[in-house]
Amino acid sequence: MIFKVFYQELANEVPVRERTQAMYVESETEREVRKKLAAKNLNIEYIQVLNEDHLAYEKQSEDFQVENV
């Protein structure tokens, strides 16, 4: 499955909407995504599983790239 992860780069600061970034991660479960990203010290706001239709929509974006973690 592909997950869309919304995060802030600075884990020790209060989240600010304008600084929220997103990345795409392939994994079996949300828990595995969190384990894979734990070393990056990110402030993860939300993890969303992408269904087939949503994934097809996201792939149309030029910024779409599945992270290799």
C-alpha positions as CSV (number, residue, x, y, z in Angstrom):
1,M,0.0,0.0,0.0
2,I,1.0,3.6,-0.5
3,F,0.6,6.0,2.4
4,K,0.7,9.8,2.2
5,V,2.5,11.2,5.2
6,F,1.9,14.8,6.2
7,Y,4.7,16.1,8.4
8,Q,6.8,19.0,9.7
9,E,10.6,18.9,9.4
10,L,11.2,20.3,12.8
11,A,9.9,17.8,15.4
12,N,10.5,20.1,18.4
13,E,8.4,23.1,17.1
14,V,4.7,23.7,17.1
15,P,3.1,22.6,13.7
16,V,2.4,25.5,11.3
17,R,0.0,24.7,8.4
18,E,2.1,26.6,5.9
19,R,5.2,24.4,6.7
20,T,3.4,21.1,6.3
21,Q,4.9,18.9,3.8
22,A,3.9,15.5,2.3
23,M,5.7,12.4,1.2
24,Y,4.6,9.0,-0.1
25,V,5.8,5.8,1.5
26,E,5.1,2.2,0.5
27,S,4.5,-0.1,3.4
28,E,2.1,-2.7,4.7
29,T,0.7,-0.8,7.7
30,E,0.7,2.6,9.3
31,R,2.8,1.3,12.2
32,E,5.5,0.2,9.7
33,V,5.5,3.7,8.1
34,R,6.1,5.2,11.6
35,K,8.9,2.8,12.3
36,K,10.6,3.6,8.9
37,L,10.4,7.3,9.5
38,A,11.4,7.3,13.2
39,A,15.1,7.8,12.5
40,K,14.3,11.0,10.5
41,N,13.0,12.8,13.6
42,L,9.9,14.3,11.8
43,N,6.8,15.6,13.4
44,I,4.2,13.4,11.7
45,E,0.8,15.1,11.7
46,Y,-1.2,12.5,9.7
47,I,-0.8,9.3,7.7
48,Q,-3.4,8.6,5.1
49,V,-3.7,5.3,3.2
50,L,-4.3,6.0,-0.5
51,N,-7.0,3.9,-2.3
52,E,-6.6,3.2,-6.0
53,D,-8.5,6.3,-7.2
54,H,-6.7,8.7,-4.8
55,L,-3.4,7.2,-5.8
56,A,-4.1,7.6,-9.5
57,Y,-5.0,11.3,-8.8
58,E,-1.8,11.8,-6.8
59,K,0.4,10.3,-9.5
60,Q,-0.8,13.1,-11.9
61,S,1.2,15.6,-9.7
62,E,4.7,16.4,-10.8
63,D,5.8,16.1,-7.1
64,F,4.7,12.5,-6.8
65,Q,7.6,10.3,-5.7
66,V,7.5,7.3,-3.4
67,E,10.2,7.6,-0.8
68,N,12.6,4.8,-0.3
69,V,13.0,4.5,3.4
